[in-house]
Amino acid sequence: MSENISVLGLGLMGTALAKSLLAAGHQVTVWNRTPAKADPLVAEGAKQAATPAAAVAASELVIACLLDSRSVTATLEGAELRGRVIANLTTSRPVEAREIAALVSERGGDHLAGGIMAIPQMIATPGALILYSGSKAAYDRYEQALSAMARPQYTGADPAMAPLLDLAMLTGMYGQMAGFLEAAALVRSAGYPLRDFTSGLLVPWLNAMAAQQPAWAEKMESGDHGTDVSNLEINRSGVANLVRAFHEQGVRPDLLLPMQEILERRVARGLAHEGLSGLVEELVAD
């Protein structure tokens, strides 16, 4: 079914989202602060709105993909939101998602918060995922249209949930990147071919380790951090050895040091017998 959909913001991601909606046969209205960015989309059949208010008025489903939450609030200022669903796909913190949801609700609209788990080039491909939270009625009404951009997944009524899960997945990504950067620096210090190390050794190892994470998650939920493999004392000693090796190779272990610190802290609490899942308890703010 063809829908009338407006897209606010035509950066790389907003443009990719609008293109995917046009390709799926939807009637798309676009707005961008720099009007010329809309020209390629207009050439493909989009309508261009002169103002954000006009873009919102053109469609019952409005997708916002802007710089930040402040931009979303400013862009929606003065627009009539009654009867509109605002799907905010701008990267937001959980508290910001709740604030924007409240603003939209107060002005008579419905709201979905989103987390885009893809780069622009992945939009409308099988690997793209967009998380949504907020109004279940709005999600159910537009799920088919949203699927033109990426596989949609509803994560709950709390508008903060999709942004939180988005940030959590990014955290996992940055943690993996940090490990790769340190590993690559160590391997380069020895002159070993980095591509051979990465494809032949590191990636298979990381995949094997990632497969252990669901079991860790069960331990974290149960609070039982017992282990039948390497306990925290063994890991504390191992990471200390890693740090020494890095220094000996002339490589800075900066990205390893936080892991060393948290291991030392947990062991100092008398919990050396636990497994690595127990470290999650050290990350709760006092």
N, C-alpha and C positions, 0 to 999 in steps of 0.2 A: 504494500500500500504506500502510495506516495504521500509524503508529509511536507508541510511548510515548516522549514527549519531555518533559524537565523544563527549565524556564527559571528561572535564578537571577538576580534583579534585575529590578525592574519600574519603572525610570525610563521616560522617554519612548521610548527605543529598545527596551528590554526588553519593554515593553508592546506596542509595534508588532510585534516579532518573535513574541511569544506569540499575538497576534491573528491573524497570518498563518498560523501553524501550526494554530490552531483552525479557521480558515476552510478550510484544505486537508484537514480531516477527521482530523487527528492527535489522539491522546489526550494532553492537555497538563497537566502538573503545574507549579504555580508557587510560588515562594517570594520573599518580600521582607522586608527588615528591618522595614519598617512594614507590618503585615499588611493594613491597610485598603486599600492600593493594589491588592490582588488582587481586591477585591469585584467590579469591573466584568467582569473576566475569568471569575470564578466564575459570574457571571450568564450568561456566554456558553458555559459548559460546562467550564471548566477546573476541575481539582482543586487545592485549596490545601494545601500542606505546612506543618506547624508549624515545622519546622527545616530547615536546609540538608541535613542528613544524611538526613532523610526524603524530601526532594525528589530527592536523588541515588539513594536506594534505589528510588524509584518508576519509574525509566526507565534504559534502557541508554545513551541519548543525552542528555547534559546540556549545555545551552547557558548559559554564564555571560556576563552583560552587566552589569557592575558599574562602580563608580566608577573603580577603578584596579587594578593588579596586586596591591597589598597587600591590597585587599578580596577579591580572588579567593582568595589564599592563606588568608586568615582564614576565609572562608566555607567552604572545602573542608576546613578542619581538623576532624578527627574523623569525616568522612564515609568510608564504605567505597567505595573507588574501583575495586576489583578487578572486571574485567569491564565497566567503564563507559568510554564515550568522552566526554571533556570537550572540548567545542568552546568555546574561550575567545574570545569576540568583544569582550572588553573592550579598549579602546585601550591598547596596550602598546608599550614599546620592545623592540627585538630581543633585548637581553640578558635582559629580563624574560620574554619568550616562551620562551626556552631554559630558564630557571630553572623556570617552571611546568611545561613539558613534562617536565623531569627529575623534578620532584616527583610528577607524575601517574604517570609510568612506574615510579618506585620503589615506588609504592603499588599497582601492578598494573593500572593503567588505561591507556587509549590517549588520545592527545591530538591536537587540531587547534587551531592558532592562526588567528585570523581578523582581517581588516581590513574594516570596513564602509564602503563608499564610497557612502553615501547618508545623507540626513536621515530622521528617523522617518516623515515623511509619504510618503517614496518607497518604503518597504518594501512588497514584493509588487506593485510596478509594474515595467514593462519597463525603466525606467532605473536600477534598483537593482542594485548589484554587491557581492558579498562575496568577498573573497580568502581563500583557505585555504592553509595549509602545515602540514607535519607528516606524520602517518601516512597513507600512500596507501591502505592497506587500510580505515581508518576513513572516509576521504573517499569511496571507491568504495562502501562499504556504505550510506552515508547521503546520497549526492549527491542522490537524488530528493527526500528529505525536506528537505534544505537549500534546494533550489530553490524551495520554497514561500515563503521569506523574500525571496530575491533571486537573481539569476543567480549561481551559484557558479563560481569559477574556482580551480583548484588550481595552486599556484605552486612546489611542490617539497617535498622531504622535510625540509629545514631548517625547524624551527618559527619561526625568526626571519624568514623571507622575507616572509610575508604582512604582518606588522607593519611591516617595513622598507619594502615597496612602498606600504603605506598612508601612512606618514609622508612618503615621497617624493612621492606624489600630493598630499598636503596642502601640502607645500612648494611645489609648482608652483602650487597654488591661491592660497596666501598671496602668492607672488611676483606673480601676476596681479592680486590685490587691491591690492598695494602700488603697482603701476603705475597701476591705475585711480584710486586715491586721489590720487596725485600729479597725474595728468592732470586729474581733476575739480577739484582745487584751483586749478590753473592756469587752466582754462577759466572757473571761477566768478570768478576775479580780474578777468576781462575782461567779465563780464556776458553771455557767450554762453549761450544756452539749453542746459542740461546734458543734457537728454533728447535733444535733436536731435543734439548732439555724440556722445553715447554710442551711440545706435542707428544714426545715419546715417554716422558716421565711424569711431569707435573700434572697435566690434565687428567690422565687416568687415576693418579693418586687422589686428586681433589674430588673426582667423581666418587671414588670409593669412600672417602671420608664424608662427603655430603650424604651418602646413603645412611649414615649413622644418625643423622640429625633427628629423624622422627622418633627414634628411641630416646634420644636426649630430651626431646619435647615431653615425652611421657613421664620421664623422671622429674622434669621441672614442674609439671602439673601435679604430680603426686607428692613432691617434696622428698622423695627417696633418692638420694644421690649416691647410693652405694655402687660399687663397680667391681667387675671381675677382670678388668684390664688395668692399664696404668692409672694409678691414683694421683692425687694432687702433688704429693711429695716427689714422685717420679717425674711428673711434668714440670714441677718447679725447678728441679735439678737440670732437666733437659733444656728448658728455656734459658737458664743461666749459662749453660754450656754453649747454646746458640749465640747468645750475646757476646761471650768471650771469643768465639770463632769469628764473628763479624768484625770485632775490633782487630783481631789478628790478621784478617784479610784486608784491612783498610776500608771497611764498609761500615757506614753508620747504621746502627740497629734501631733507629728512632721509632719505627712503626711497630717494633716488637716490645719496646719498653713498657707500654701500658699493660700488655699481657703479663709481663714479668711482675709488674707491681701488684696486679690483682691476684696473681698466684701466691705471691709472698704474703699478702694480706690475709687470704683465706687460710693458708697453712698456719699463720701466726695465731689464728683463732682456734687452733687445735683440731682442724678438720682435714688434716693431711690424708686421711683414709678415703675421702670422698673421690668421686669422679669429676671430670671437667664440667658436667652439668651443674654442679654446685656453685660455680662461679657466677651464675645468674643472680644469686642472692646478694652478691656484692655490688650489684648495679642498681639496687633500689635506693633512691635518694633518702637520706636521713630526715 
